[in-house]
Amino acid sequence: MLQFIKSLSRDERGVSALEYAVLAGIIVVAVVGVGTVFSPNLQAIFTNLTTKVTNAAG
């Protein structure tokens, strides 16, 4: 039993998946935070961009 616990403590296969999940969570929180702060400005920028692209295409 002691040998199993020692081998289990040295096993690092699941650590990288956990690290990626934490990193993805941090990125999602950052994107939501930036989107919340700049949402009125972003909407105006994309509306302006859509208008310019539509006018240039047609």
Sequence and secondary structure as in RCSB ss.txt:
>XXXX:A:sequence
MLQFIKSLSRDERGVSALEYAVLAGIIVVAVVGVGTVFSPNLQAIFTNLTTKVTNAAG
>XXXX:A:secstr
 HHHHHHHHH  TTHHHHHHHHHHHHHHHHHHHHHHHHHHHHHHHHHHHHHHHHHHH 
